[in-house]
Amino acid sequence: TAVGPMLTRDQLRTLFEYNLWANARILGASEALTAEQFTRPLGSSFGSVRDTLAHLHGAGWLWDERFKGRRPATLPPASRFASLSEVRAALSAMDRYYLEMVAAMPTEELARVIDYVNLTGEACTDPVWLVLHQLSNHATYHRGQVATLLRQLGAPGVSTDLIRFYHARQAEDRR
């Protein structure tokens, strides 16, 4: 079982709204890259901007498979995305999927415990809410990597800090 209090559906929905916002910003910043820069290996965790963004999508796919009781042994290959527009479409759809899923999820489902085997072969047991929190946090980590890769490639950096998301929401609410 998880340590700490369960996150509510509203808290999780806010995190997935943030993911949608932050991913749109990092994808927008990636538009400054040439096709060669987008796939250029830079020695980061997943090599290139494309591969790191594809990993974000793959992680969402992986957890959805686990929620459905399936046990994938690997992530899909990043090479399935030939362009930024393909990554954008897939990642945006995944972000909307999770946002809608969380918004409709009853509290009992958030508390449901799933058993799965991670990619290193370790058997794990976690409640759905904790996995959703992990998925959101995981995306934050890798967006930071993409921001660094963008700077290494000479593209302007972009902030995806959570506080900026809250400030953007406040500005929208005042309109």
C-alpha beads as a LAMMPS data file, in Angstrom:
LAMMPS data file: protein, C-alpha beads

175 atoms
174 bonds

1 atom types
1 bond types

-500.0 500.0 xlo xhi
-500.0 500.0 ylo yhi
-500.0 500.0 zlo zhi

Masses

1 110.0

Atoms # bond

1 1 1 0.000 0.000 0.000
2 1 1 1.003 3.604 -0.536
3 1 1 2.594 5.836 2.032
4 1 1 0.751 9.104 2.580
5 1 1 -2.763 10.315 1.874
6 1 1 -4.499 9.427 -1.354
7 1 1 -4.661 12.222 -3.920
8 1 1 -8.200 13.168 -4.864
9 1 1 -9.653 13.056 -8.336
10 1 1 -9.603 16.887 -8.424
11 1 1 -5.925 16.995 -7.475
12 1 1 -5.058 14.414 -10.108
13 1 1 -7.155 16.217 -12.712
14 1 1 -5.180 19.396 -11.988
15 1 1 -1.916 17.488 -12.485
16 1 1 -3.104 16.155 -15.843
17 1 1 -4.319 19.614 -16.889
18 1 1 -0.803 20.762 -16.038
19 1 1 0.684 17.932 -18.137
20 1 1 -1.427 18.973 -21.124
21 1 1 -0.346 22.613 -20.716
22 1 1 3.340 21.821 -20.100
23 1 1 3.584 19.291 -22.933
24 1 1 2.031 21.822 -25.326
25 1 1 4.694 24.352 -24.272
26 1 1 7.609 21.944 -24.696
27 1 1 6.236 20.719 -28.033
28 1 1 5.836 24.316 -29.157
29 1 1 9.438 25.078 -28.210
30 1 1 10.542 22.000 -30.161
31 1 1 9.186 23.580 -33.357
32 1 1 12.386 25.673 -33.502
33 1 1 14.353 22.523 -34.356
34 1 1 15.180 21.185 -37.784
35 1 1 14.248 17.580 -38.511
36 1 1 17.904 16.629 -38.041
37 1 1 18.129 18.403 -34.681
38 1 1 14.877 16.767 -33.538
39 1 1 16.396 13.289 -33.888
40 1 1 20.058 14.140 -33.183
41 1 1 21.517 11.882 -30.440
42 1 1 22.781 14.056 -27.590
43 1 1 23.601 11.432 -24.976
44 1 1 20.645 12.112 -22.700
45 1 1 18.537 9.378 -21.109
46 1 1 16.695 8.765 -24.366
47 1 1 19.168 10.333 -26.760
48 1 1 17.243 12.958 -28.693
49 1 1 14.358 15.366 -28.278
50 1 1 12.183 13.039 -30.372
51 1 1 13.132 9.985 -28.340
52 1 1 12.482 11.738 -25.025
53 1 1 9.076 13.009 -26.147
54 1 1 8.270 9.547 -27.518
55 1 1 9.184 8.153 -24.099
56 1 1 6.589 10.433 -22.486
57 1 1 3.970 8.979 -24.805
58 1 1 5.267 5.447 -24.265
59 1 1 5.040 5.789 -20.488
60 1 1 1.387 6.817 -20.776
61 1 1 0.727 3.845 -23.035
62 1 1 2.560 1.488 -20.679
63 1 1 0.560 2.499 -17.615
64 1 1 -2.714 2.305 -19.516
65 1 1 -1.801 -1.244 -20.527
66 1 1 -1.105 -2.076 -16.886
67 1 1 -4.404 -0.525 -15.770
68 1 1 -6.111 -2.870 -18.230
69 1 1 -4.348 -5.899 -16.738
70 1 1 -1.869 -6.408 -19.556
71 1 1 1.850 -6.843 -18.974
72 1 1 3.935 -5.211 -21.684
73 1 1 7.622 -6.027 -21.392
74 1 1 8.954 -3.022 -23.336
75 1 1 8.057 0.469 -24.412
76 1 1 7.167 1.127 -28.050
77 1 1 10.151 2.307 -30.124
78 1 1 10.624 6.053 -30.552
79 1 1 11.321 5.476 -34.242
80 1 1 7.586 5.035 -34.821
81 1 1 7.410 8.846 -34.845
82 1 1 8.903 10.306 -38.007
83 1 1 8.214 13.940 -37.145
84 1 1 7.377 16.411 -34.415
85 1 1 3.810 16.640 -35.718
86 1 1 3.360 12.890 -35.222
87 1 1 4.717 13.066 -31.663
88 1 1 2.538 16.104 -30.941
89 1 1 -0.617 14.360 -32.144
90 1 1 0.078 11.198 -30.140
91 1 1 1.194 12.943 -26.948
92 1 1 -1.667 15.450 -27.048
93 1 1 -4.158 12.619 -27.515
94 1 1 -2.580 10.714 -24.616
95 1 1 -2.749 13.804 -22.392
96 1 1 -6.443 14.319 -23.213
97 1 1 -7.112 10.606 -22.649
98 1 1 -5.693 10.712 -19.125
99 1 1 -7.414 13.980 -18.325
100 1 1 -10.785 12.535 -19.355
101 1 1 -10.063 9.228 -17.613
102 1 1 -9.210 10.913 -14.325
103 1 1 -12.189 13.284 -14.534
104 1 1 -14.573 10.325 -14.888
105 1 1 -12.857 7.989 -12.421
106 1 1 -14.791 7.136 -9.253
107 1 1 -12.937 7.278 -5.940
108 1 1 -13.140 3.492 -5.621
109 1 1 -11.206 3.138 -8.879
110 1 1 -8.537 5.555 -7.664
111 1 1 -8.066 3.333 -4.615
112 1 1 -7.974 0.097 -6.646
113 1 1 -4.665 -1.708 -6.311
114 1 1 -2.976 -3.039 -9.423
115 1 1 -0.319 -5.710 -9.632
116 1 1 2.214 -5.385 -12.417
117 1 1 5.745 -6.256 -13.368
118 1 1 7.984 -3.274 -14.079
119 1 1 10.407 -3.127 -16.979
120 1 1 13.233 -4.539 -14.855
121 1 1 11.137 -7.600 -13.970
122 1 1 10.231 -6.547 -10.428
123 1 1 6.717 -7.435 -9.226
124 1 1 4.935 -4.326 -7.894
125 1 1 1.621 -3.507 -6.270
126 1 1 0.328 0.069 -6.186
127 1 1 -2.993 1.910 -6.031
128 1 1 -4.181 3.600 -9.213
129 1 1 -3.991 7.107 -7.690
130 1 1 -0.310 6.625 -6.835
131 1 1 0.506 5.400 -10.328
132 1 1 -1.293 8.401 -11.836
133 1 1 0.709 10.706 -9.568
134 1 1 3.893 8.931 -10.681
135 1 1 2.929 9.309 -14.342
136 1 1 2.481 13.063 -13.950
137 1 1 5.726 13.457 -12.009
138 1 1 7.606 11.306 -14.518
139 1 1 6.516 13.608 -17.327
140 1 1 7.836 16.623 -15.418
141 1 1 11.239 14.995 -15.102
142 1 1 11.535 14.249 -18.803
143 1 1 10.203 17.654 -19.900
144 1 1 13.128 19.104 -17.955
145 1 1 15.444 16.927 -19.989
146 1 1 13.847 18.150 -23.221
147 1 1 14.280 21.765 -22.095
148 1 1 17.999 21.090 -21.607
149 1 1 18.282 19.350 -24.981
150 1 1 16.575 22.298 -26.662
151 1 1 19.116 24.698 -25.156
152 1 1 21.972 22.435 -26.246
153 1 1 20.604 22.631 -29.782
154 1 1 20.437 26.425 -29.657
155 1 1 16.658 26.644 -29.414
156 1 1 15.068 29.019 -26.927
157 1 1 14.280 27.435 -23.605
158 1 1 10.786 27.271 -22.208
159 1 1 9.604 27.066 -18.629
160 1 1 7.114 24.367 -17.735
161 1 1 7.209 25.035 -13.991
162 1 1 4.012 24.158 -12.166
163 1 1 3.803 27.669 -10.689
164 1 1 3.720 29.094 -14.231
165 1 1 0.766 26.835 -14.989
166 1 1 -1.060 28.154 -11.921
167 1 1 -0.260 31.736 -12.913
168 1 1 -1.537 31.089 -16.454
169 1 1 -4.783 29.702 -15.019
170 1 1 -5.195 32.726 -12.762
171 1 1 -4.697 35.042 -15.744
172 1 1 -7.342 33.113 -17.724
173 1 1 -9.765 33.287 -14.776
174 1 1 -9.383 37.111 -14.672
175 1 1 -10.376 37.469 -18.330

Bonds

1 1 1 2
2 1 2 3
3 1 3 4
4 1 4 5
5 1 5 6
6 1 6 7
7 1 7 8
8 1 8 9
9 1 9 10
10 1 10 11
11 1 11 12
12 1 12 13
13 1 13 14
14 1 14 15
15 1 15 16
16 1 16 17
17 1 17 18
18 1 18 19
19 1 19 20
20 1 20 21
21 1 21 22
22 1 22 23
23 1 23 24
24 1 24 25
25 1 25 26
26 1 26 27
27 1 27 28
28 1 28 29
29 1 29 30
30 1 30 31
31 1 31 32
32 1 32 33
33 1 33 34
34 1 34 35
35 1 35 36
36 1 36 37
37 1 37 38
38 1 38 39
39 1 39 40
40 1 40 41
41 1 41 42
42 1 42 43
43 1 43 44
44 1 44 45
45 1 45 46
46 1 46 47
47 1 47 48
48 1 48 49
49 1 49 50
50 1 50 51
51 1 51 52
52 1 52 53
53 1 53 54
54 1 54 55
55 1 55 56
56 1 56 57
57 1 57 58
58 1 58 59
59 1 59 60
60 1 60 61
61 1 61 62
62 1 62 63
63 1 63 64
64 1 64 65
65 1 65 66
66 1 66 67
67 1 67 68
68 1 68 69
69 1 69 70
70 1 70 71
71 1 71 72
72 1 72 73
73 1 73 74
74 1 74 75
75 1 75 76
76 1 76 77
77 1 77 78
78 1 78 79
79 1 79 80
80 1 80 81
81 1 81 82
82 1 82 83
83 1 83 84
84 1 84 85
85 1 85 86
86 1 86 87
87 1 87 88
88 1 88 89
89 1 89 90
90 1 90 91
91 1 91 92
92 1 92 93
93 1 93 94
94 1 94 95
95 1 95 96
96 1 96 97
97 1 97 98
98 1 98 99
99 1 99 100
100 1 100 101
101 1 101 102
102 1 102 103
103 1 103 104
104 1 104 105
105 1 105 106
106 1 106 107
107 1 107 108
108 1 108 109
109 1 109 110
110 1 110 111
111 1 111 112
112 1 112 113
113 1 113 114
114 1 114 115
115 1 115 116
116 1 116 117
117 1 117 118
118 1 118 119
119 1 119 120
120 1 120 121
121 1 121 122
122 1 122 123
123 1 123 124
124 1 124 125
125 1 125 126
126 1 126 127
127 1 127 128
128 1 128 129
129 1 129 130
130 1 130 131
131 1 131 132
132 1 132 133
133 1 133 134
134 1 134 135
135 1 135 136
136 1 136 137
137 1 137 138
138 1 138 139
139 1 139 140
140 1 140 141
141 1 141 142
142 1 142 143
143 1 143 144
144 1 144 145
145 1 145 146
146 1 146 147
147 1 147 148
148 1 148 149
149 1 149 150
150 1 150 151
151 1 151 152
152 1 152 153
153 1 153 154
154 1 154 155
155 1 155 156
156 1 156 157
157 1 157 158
158 1 158 159
159 1 159 160
160 1 160 161
161 1 161 162
162 1 162 163
163 1 163 164
164 1 164 165
165 1 165 166
166 1 166 167
167 1 167 168
168 1 168 169
169 1 169 170
170 1 170 171
171 1 171 172
172 1 172 173
173 1 173 174
174 1 174 175
